[in-house]
């Protein structure tokens, strides 16, 4: 299945809400072992919150090797590629290392309580 991100989200892939929208679209397709292509042609601006919600949480239920096999992001600019790579690496560690996940969750909770 191919999805055009410009049509679905627009020129700016920034918010976690937009990332969640992409996640909810592709997650069932990937779980059904269907290949998914996300075409980013025309998208100009990227931010980590978008990628964290669109891609990062996929690794909670999908093994990295399956995600690599099934999911293709095409027409990303250099900044988008760099952010996506960082998000994927961080998510792999977060979901595979329970001690790291616990420490990170604790820090996030503590910082949230200071706001």
Secondary structure, DSSP 8 states (H G I E B T S, - for coil): -EEEHHHHT-SEE--HHHHHHHHHHHHHHHHTT--EEEE-TT--EE-HHHHHHHTGGGGGTS-HHHHHHHEEEES--HHHHHHHHHHHHHHHHHHH-HHHHHHHHHHHHHHHHT-
